[in-house]
Amino acid sequence: MTVTSSTCATTTRANDEIAAVRRTLLADARADAERIVATARQEADDMIHTAVDEADAEVEQERRRSELTAQAYSNRVLARARNDARADVLRRQEALRLELVDRVRAAVLELRNDPRYPALLDRLEALAEGQFEEPPTIERDRDPNGGVVASVGTRHVDYTLPAIADRTLDALSDEAVRLWT
């Protein structure tokens, strides 16, 4: 078969057209690929920004939660320390009160050795007698407490030295409370 110039020209034109279609398809494919890559990059950037924002929000939320937890712990420790300190103060106050009671009772019992003790017994006896309408039975300087006990029937008054000490301490209790506050 012989190839003529018109056949060659047709073939060349067809090849040129095919090449042009190929170039157009290739350009379209490249443009589509660039759009796809650009869209993918944008989506990846968006996903990264979203992930960073979410991570920052979680970190902030955990930081706030940690602060609240630390504050709550600090408040519990502080409350416990205050309670412990208050309990310690109360224990010391009670120890001082008991020491005061012991000292007052010991001092009152020492009155038995004081030369003015007989005069004190006379005054206590007169005070006890004044509590009854009829003459009471009087026990004077009764061991081990000293002082006076008077009674008529089922009624009695106790002016023993420890009872006087207790009454004195009761009368001073409000004043002692003021010392501790």
C-alpha positions in Angstrom: 0.0 0.0 0.0 1.2 3.4 -0.8 0.9 6.3 1.4 0.0 9.5 -0.3 0.5 12.9 0.9 -3.1 13.5 1.5 -3.1 10.4 3.7 -0.1 11.7 5.5 -1.7 15.0 6.0 -4.8 13.4 7.4 -2.8 11.3 9.7 -0.8 14.3 10.8 -3.9 16.3 11.4 -5.5 13.4 13.4 -2.3 13.1 15.4 -2.3 16.8 16.0 -6.0 16.6 17.1 -5.3 13.6 19.3 -2.3 15.5 20.8 -4.5 18.5 21.4 -7.1 16.3 23.1 -4.4 14.7 25.1 -3.0 18.0 26.2 -6.5 19.2 27.1 -7.2 16.0 29.0 -3.8 16.2 30.7 -4.3 19.9 31.6 -7.8 19.1 32.9 -6.4 16.2 34.9 -3.6 18.4 36.3 -6.1 21.1 37.2 -8.4 18.5 38.9 -5.4 17.0 40.7 -4.3 20.5 41.9 -7.8 21.3 43.1 -8.0 17.9 44.9 -4.6 18.4 46.5 -5.5 22.0 47.5 -8.8 20.8 48.9 -7.0 18.0 50.8 -4.4 20.4 52.1 -7.1 22.8 53.3 -9.1 20.0 54.9 -5.9 18.7 56.6 -5.1 22.3 57.8 -8.7 22.6 59.1 -8.5 19.3 60.8 -5.1 20.2 62.4 -6.5 23.6 63.6 -9.6 21.9 64.9 -7.5 19.2 66.7 -5.2 21.9 68.2 -8.2 24.0 69.3 -9.8 20.9 70.9 -6.5 19.9 72.6 -6.1 23.5 73.9 -9.7 23.4 75.2 -9.1 20.1 76.9 -5.8 21.3 78.4 -7.6 24.4 79.7 -10.5 22.4 81.1 -8.0 20.0 82.8 -6.1 23.0 84.2 -9.3 24.5 85.6 -10.2 21.1 87.0 -6.8 20.7 88.6 -7.0 24.2 90.1 -10.4 23.3 91.6 -9.1 20.0 92.9 -6.1 21.7 94.4 -8.3 24.4 95.9 -10.6 21.8 97.4 -7.7 19.9 98.8 -6.2 23.1 100.2 -9.5 23.9 101.8 -9.7 20.5 103.4 -6.2 20.7 104.7 -6.8 24.2 106.0 -10.1 23.1 107.7 -8.4 20.0 109.2 -5.5 22.2 110.5 -8.0 24.7 112.0 -10.0 21.8 113.6 -6.8 20.3 115.0 -5.6 23.7 116.3 -9.0 24.3 117.9 -9.0 20.8 119.4 -5.5 21.5 120.7 -6.6 24.8 122.2 -9.6 23.1 123.9 -7.4 20.4 125.3 -5.0 22.9 126.7 -7.8 25.0 128.1 -9.3 21.9 129.8 -5.9 20.9 131.1 -5.5 24.5 132.6 -9.0 24.3 134.0 -8.3 21.0 135.7 -5.0 22.4 137.0 -6.9 25.4 138.4 -9.5 23.1 140.0 -6.7 21.0 141.6 -4.9 24.1 142.8 -8.1 25.8 144.2 -9.1 22.6 146.0 -5.6 22.1 147.4 -5.5 25.8 148.5 -8.9 25.5 150.2 -7.9 22.3 152.1 -4.8 24.2 153.3 -7.2 26.5 155.1 -7.4 23.8 157.8 -3.8 24.7 158.7 -4.5 28.5 158.8 -4.8 30.0 162.3 -8.0 31.8 161.2 -9.7 28.5 160.3 -11.7 28.2 163.5 -13.2 31.7 162.8 -14.0 30.5 159.3 -15.8 27.5 160.7 -17.8 29.7 163.0 -18.9 31.9 160.1 -19.8 28.8 158.0 -21.8 27.3 160.9 -23.7 30.6 161.3 -24.4 30.7 157.5 -25.6 27.0 157.6 -27.9 27.7 160.5 -29.4 30.7 158.7 -30.5 28.3 155.9 -33.1 26.5 158.1 -36.1 27.6 160.1 -35.3 25.2 163.0 -31.9 24.4 164.4 -30.0 22.0 162.2 -27.6 19.2 163.1 -24.1 20.6 162.4 -21.0 18.5 161.5 -18.0 20.7 161.9 -14.6 20.2 160.4 -15.5 16.7 159.0 -12.6 14.6 157.7 -11.3 14.7 155.0 -13.0 17.7 153.7 -13.2 20.1 156.6 -15.8 22.9 156.6 -19.4 22.5 157.8 -22.4 20.3 156.9 -25.8 21.1 158.3 -29.1 19.1 158.0 -32.7 19.1 159.2 -34.6 16.0 158.1 -33.9 15.3 154.5 -32.6 18.8 153.8 -29.0 19.6 154.1 -26.4 22.3 153.1 -22.9 21.5 152.3 -20.2 24.1 153.3 -17.3 21.7 153.1 -14.1 23.1 151.8 -14.3 21.2 148.4 -17.9 22.3 148.0 -16.9 26.0 148.6 -14.0 25.5 146.2 -16.5 24.1 143.5 -18.9 27.0 144.1 -16.1 29.5 143.8 -14.9 27.9 140.5 -18.4 27.9 139.1 -18.7 31.6 140.0 -15.4 32.2 138.2 -16.2 30.1 135.2 -17.5 33.0 133.1 -14.5 35.0 134.0 -12.2 32.1 133.0 -14.0 31.7 129.7 -13.3 35.4 129.0 -9.6 34.8 129.6 -9.6 32.1 126.9 -11.5 34.0 124.2 
